[in-house]
Amino acid sequence: MIRRRFSDDGLNLLLTENDSRKLTRYEYISNTDRVDKKYVRIAEKIFEREFYDYDANGILIKKVHDNGTQIARGSLEGVPKDILQ
C-alpha cells in the first residue's frame, strides 16, 4: 500500500509517498506548485535526488538527477566521479 501526504495550504501538493520500502519526499518553491527538489530514501539513506531550476516565467529550464546522499543541492557526496564529468 502506498501512503501519500499532501500539503494543507490550499495547493494540495504531494509532500511524501511511502510504500513501506522507500520514502519519496518533494519540496516546492514557496507559494508555488513548482518542485524545487525531490529525494528518495531507503532505510533513512538518500539514494536518489532531483533538483529543478526555473526561469523568471516559471518554465522548467534544468533538471539535475543524481544519486547523491545529502539533501543539500551543492553536495556531491555519494555521486560517482564518472557522473560528475
Backbone as CSV, one residue per row, in Angstrom:
resi,resn,N_x,N_y,N_z,CA_x,CA_y,CA_z,C_x,C_y,C_z
1,MET,0.840,-1.168,0.000,0.000,0.000,0.000,0.896,1.246,0.000
2,ILE,0.545,2.198,-0.820,1.283,3.455,-0.884,0.529,4.502,-0.075
3,ARG,1.262,5.145,0.825,0.682,6.228,1.624,1.215,7.546,1.090
4,ARG,0.315,8.492,0.912,0.685,9.803,0.399,0.255,10.878,1.387
5,ARG,1.085,11.914,1.505,0.752,13.051,2.349,0.786,14.297,1.470
6,PHE,-0.225,15.141,1.638,-0.367,16.347,0.832,-0.319,17.584,1.716
7,SER,0.048,18.721,1.129,0.085,19.971,1.876,-1.334,20.414,2.208
8,ASP,-1.438,21.199,3.270,-2.754,21.700,3.671,-2.849,23.220,3.470
9,ASP,-2.098,23.730,2.490,-2.033,25.171,2.229,-2.972,25.617,1.106
10,GLY,-3.859,24.728,0.677,-4.765,25.053,-0.417,-4.247,24.610,-1.773
11,LEU,-2.952,24.333,-1.869,-2.381,23.863,-3.129,-2.431,22.342,-3.238
12,ASN,-2.617,21.662,-2.114,-2.707,20.192,-2.080,-1.533,19.525,-2.799
13,LEU,-0.339,19.986,-2.481,0.869,19.472,-3.114,1.277,18.146,-2.490
14,LEU,1.722,17.234,-3.316,2.225,15.955,-2.831,3.534,16.214,-2.085
15,LEU,3.569,15.843,-0.793,4.764,16.040,0.013,5.582,14.771,0.162
16,THR,4.904,13.650,0.396,5.611,12.386,0.553,4.799,11.236,-0.030
17,GLU,5.533,10.224,-0.490,4.960,8.940,-0.888,5.770,7.869,-0.171
18,ASN,5.081,6.947,0.475,5.761,5.911,1.246,5.116,4.576,0.917
19,ASP,5.923,3.650,0.392,5.398,2.321,0.068,5.924,1.268,1.040
20,SER,6.378,1.724,2.206,6.950,0.915,3.282,8.328,0.364,2.950
21,ARG,8.793,0.550,1.735,10.155,0.188,1.352,10.979,1.445,1.127
22,LYS,10.390,2.397,0.432,11.086,3.646,0.160,10.170,4.832,0.420
23,LEU,10.792,5.946,0.763,10.084,7.189,1.027,10.555,8.220,0.012
24,THR,9.617,8.803,-0.714,9.929,9.861,-1.669,9.389,11.161,-1.106
25,ARG,10.255,12.162,-1.025,9.863,13.452,-0.456,10.016,14.538,-1.522
26,TYR,9.041,15.437,-1.574,9.032,16.537,-2.531,9.070,17.849,-1.757
27,GLU,9.884,18.790,-2.236,9.913,20.134,-1.677,9.652,21.105,-2.812
28,TYR,8.922,22.167,-2.511,8.450,23.099,-3.530,8.988,24.501,-3.286
29,ILE,9.061,25.286,-4.353,9.392,26.699,-4.227,8.219,27.359,-3.505
30,SER,8.520,28.185,-2.520,7.488,28.787,-1.672,6.349,29.409,-2.467
31,ASN,5.146,29.113,-2.032,3.907,29.675,-2.583,3.680,29.340,-4.051
32,THR,4.256,28.226,-4.519,4.032,27.778,-5.899,3.790,26.274,-5.898
33,ASP,3.461,25.757,-7.073,3.337,24.311,-7.228,4.546,23.735,-7.975
34,ARG,5.645,24.518,-8.047,6.853,24.077,-8.748,7.771,23.305,-7.789
35,VAL,8.117,22.097,-8.195,9.004,21.268,-7.393,10.399,21.882,-7.389
36,ASP,10.985,22.007,-6.207,12.350,22.503,-6.068,13.322,21.340,-5.993
37,LYS,12.975,20.326,-5.163,13.803,19.132,-5.082,12.969,17.935,-4.669
38,LYS,13.483,16.797,-5.066,12.836,15.520,-4.766,13.951,14.571,-4.359
39,TYR,13.724,13.816,-3.304,14.706,12.799,-2.965,14.032,11.540,-2.467
40,VAL,14.712,10.420,-2.696,14.184,9.104,-2.365,15.104,8.481,-1.325
41,ARG,14.492,7.965,-0.265,15.234,7.316,0.818,14.812,5.864,0.954
42,ILE,15.780,5.041,1.274,15.519,3.673,1.703,16.301,3.497,2.995
43,ALA,15.615,3.062,4.027,16.243,2.853,5.345,16.982,4.100,5.811
44,GLU,16.339,5.259,5.696,16.884,6.545,6.149,18.113,7.013,5.388
45,LYS,18.430,6.381,4.276,19.564,6.809,3.463,19.059,7.310,2.112
46,ILE,19.475,8.519,1.757,19.112,9.075,0.450,19.914,8.351,-0.622
47,PHE,19.231,7.882,-1.661,19.957,7.231,-2.752,19.609,7.808,-4.114
48,GLU,18.699,8.744,-4.164,18.351,9.371,-5.438,17.871,10.787,-5.153
49,ARG,18.353,11.747,-5.971,17.951,13.147,-5.795,17.629,13.755,-7.149
50,GLU,16.728,14.728,-7.130,16.433,15.539,-8.312,16.306,16.988,-7.868
51,PHE,16.896,17.889,-8.647,16.803,19.321,-8.398,16.284,19.998,-9.666
52,TYR,15.480,21.021,-9.487,14.816,21.671,-10.607,15.121,23.162,-10.594
53,ASP,15.369,23.730,-11.772,15.582,25.161,-11.931,14.568,25.689,-12.943
54,TYR,14.073,26.891,-12.658,13.044,27.514,-13.492,13.496,28.906,-13.912
55,ASP,12.992,29.367,-15.044,13.293,30.733,-15.459,12.329,31.694,-14.749
56,ALA,12.426,32.980,-15.063,11.609,34.007,-14.403,10.117,33.821,-14.649
57,ASN,9.760,33.087,-15.704,8.347,32.840,-16.018,7.836,31.534,-15.420
58,GLY,8.684,30.845,-14.673,8.271,29.591,-14.055,8.377,28.384,-14.966
59,ILE,9.095,28.526,-16.077,9.285,27.422,-17.016,10.508,26.606,-16.580
60,LEU,10.359,25.298,-16.518,11.469,24.431,-16.152,12.570,24.532,-17.195
61,ILE,13.774,24.883,-16.744,14.895,25.010,-17.678,16.005,24.004,-17.397
62,LYS,15.999,23.396,-16.205,17.046,22.441,-15.888,16.563,21.472,-14.820
63,LYS,16.880,20.198,-15.035,16.591,19.157,-14.056,17.881,18.367,-13.855
64,VAL,18.309,18.260,-12.608,19.510,17.502,-12.273,19.071,16.259,-11.520
65,HIS,19.516,15.107,-11.997,19.174,13.827,-11.365,20.476,13.120,-11.042
66,ASP,20.661,12.762,-9.761,21.878,12.042,-9.391,21.585,11.097,-8.231
67,ASN,22.631,10.440,-7.769,22.467,9.510,-6.657,23.270,9.964,-5.450
68,GLY,23.299,11.289,-5.225,23.961,11.836,-4.051,23.269,11.389,-2.779
69,THR,23.965,11.554,-1.660,23.445,11.052,-0.389,23.086,12.160,0.594
70,GLN,23.182,13.422,0.162,22.854,14.555,1.027,21.703,15.359,0.431
71,ILE,20.936,16.007,1.301,19.803,16.810,0.842,20.264,18.081,0.134
72,ALA,21.369,18.644,0.578,21.840,19.922,0.050,22.144,19.840,-1.442
73,ARG,21.650,20.794,-2.165,21.814,20.849,-3.619,23.275,20.836,-4.041
74,GLY,24.128,21.534,-3.366,25.521,21.641,-3.760,26.391,20.470,-3.347
75,SER,25.877,19.578,-2.523,26.680,18.461,-2.047,26.816,17.391,-3.121
76,LEU,28.042,16.957,-3.352,28.293,15.895,-4.323,28.672,14.590,-3.631
77,GLU,28.477,14.534,-2.313,28.783,13.320,-1.574,27.942,12.148,-2.084
78,GLY,28.610,11.072,-2.412,27.922,9.877,-2.909,27.733,9.822,-4.407
79,VAL,28.034,10.927,-5.097,27.891,10.943,-6.552,29.185,10.418,-7.171
80,PRO,29.124,9.330,-7.938,30.333,8.775,-8.546,31.026,9.776,-9.459
81,LYS,32.346,9.739,-9.493,33.119,10.680,-10.304,32.757,10.608,-11.777
82,ASP,32.405,9.418,-12.278,32.091,9.318,-13.704,30.814,10.078,-14.048
83,ILE,29.927,10.267,-13.092,28.718,11.054,-13.343,29.040,12.539,-13.356
84,LEU,30.054,12.953,-12.605,30.398,14.376,-12.491,31.127,14.906,-13.715
85,GLN,31.656,14.068,-14.540,32.438,14.527,-15.694,31.580,15.110,-16.779
